[in-house]
């Protein structure tokens, strides 16, 4: 299994930027895709972005396309989420996830087998 640790969350004003990081350890050689999800109280976990590790192909939710960028640094076993022009509705706990089997960069949380502990992102007006 892969262990994931997120960092980079915080409190920012609307329009600002943040970069989240997720460092993977453990069986990283079996990591085929990584994703970012977010969740607010009382709501289901929502897909944000994903990246196929080998090809670098990226996928985004419509709500963040054009504002967020997912990327990876293979040498550091790290995936990033650059978030620009943050909006109030981006406020959530953001989770990093790893898919060690399919590697499709799916939007479905159930297709990821490892999860980080989450990092809070709060956007204020």
N, C-alpha and C positions, 0 to 999 in steps of 0.2 A: 504494500500500500504506500501511497505517497502522502507525506505530511506537508501541509500548506500553511504559511503564515503571512497574513496581509498586514500592510501598514500604509500610512499616508492619508488616512481620513482626517476630518477636522471640521471646523466651523468656518464658513466663508460667506461672503455676500453674493447675491445674485450677480451673474456676469463674470465672476472670478473663475479661476482654474485650480484644479487639484490633480495630482498624479498619485494613483494607487499602485502599490507594488505587491507582488505575491511571490515569495520564495518557496521553491519546492525542494524537498529532501526525501530521502528514502529511495524507493524503487523508481527513480526518475527516468530510467531507460525505458520504462513501459508507459510513459506518459505520451499519449498520441494527440490529445487536444486539451486546451485549457479554456475555461470560460469565466466570465464575471456575471454574477446575478445580484439582485438587490431585493430587499424586503422591508416593508413597513408594517407596523402593528396591525393585525387583523387581516392582512392580505397575503396571498400566496407569493412564493418566491418568483421573481420576474427575471427573465433573460435580459441581459444587457449587451454582451458581446462575447465572441468566441474566436479562437484561433487554432488552426491545425498546426501542430508543432513542426512537422517536417516541411510542409509546403509554405507555411506562413499565410495561407488563405484566411481571410477574416470575414466575420459575419456580425451584423449589428441589428439591434432592435430599431424599429422605425423611429421610436421616440428619442434615440440618441444619435442616430446616423448623421454625420456631418459635424457633430460636436465632440464626440468621444472617439478615441483611437486606442485600439488594443495592439500591443506589440510584445515581442519576446526577445530575451537575450539568452541564447542557448548556453553560452559559457557560464552564465551566472544562475542558470536554472530559474529564471525569473520572468514573470509576465507582468506587464504594466497596463494600466488603464489611464490614459491621459484624458481628463475631463475638462473641456473648455466651455465657456459661456453657460455656466451652471444655472439652473433654474430651481425655483422653490420645490417643484415636483420631483427633483432629483434627490431630495432628502430621503435617506434610507440607510439601512445597514447593508454594506456591500460585501459579498462573499466571492472568494476565488474557489474554483472547482477544477478537478482534473478528471479526464476520461481516459482510463488506461486500457480500454478494450476496443471501442469502435473508432474513436478518433475523427468523428465527423464534424465536430464543432456544433453540436446540436443545441437547439434552444430549450430542450426538455431537461429539467433538473434531474429527472430519474436516470438519465444516461451518463451521469457523472458519479464516480464512485468515491471520490475523496473531496473533502470540503475544508476550508479554513474556518477560523473562529469568527470572522467578520470584522469589519471596521466601519465605524459610524461616519457618515457624511451628512452634514447639516448645512443647508443653504438658507440664509436669512435675507429678508428684503431690506 
